[in-house]
């Protein structure tokens, strides 16, 4: 008798659990927004940022070129006042030596990934870009403020 009761309770639990887990999939179809509406929402969010994708990409490539050439003065000129003291020849050479003694020529550049955000009343854009060199490969993560001044520079 106890076995029959336990088996019935287990069966009832499985049926109820299956309905519970299947229900969200059924309701998701009703609440789904068309892809065109989602794209429109994303475009509206992108329009609110003060950044132009092509301008950001140009700045990123220029910053990477300055880093590759050890152009400390060029990097400091485009950086915010908070970042300038950290962009020294020692920091740049130390960052490069961490991956390979000599990087060699640039072999390839990946697709840039960007995101913009607002912190307080200030806008920032963060861009990640994978770059391959003859001897190594690195990922740059560069952050620019709303005036396109370099606010953060990471190499990994």
FENZI-V737856 format. One line per field, one symbol per residue. burial: I if it has 9 or more other C-alpha atoms within 8 Angstrom, else O. A space follows every 10 residues. Layout:
BEGIN
burial->???
END
This chain:
BEGIN
burial->OOOOOOOOOO OOOOOOOOOO OOOOOOOOOO OOOOOOOIOO OOOOOOOOIO IOOOOIIOII OOIOOIIOOI IIOOIIOOII OOIIOOIIOO IIIOIIIOOI OOIOOIOOIO OIOOOIOOOO OOIIIIIIII IIIIOIOIII IIIIIIOOII IIIOOO
END
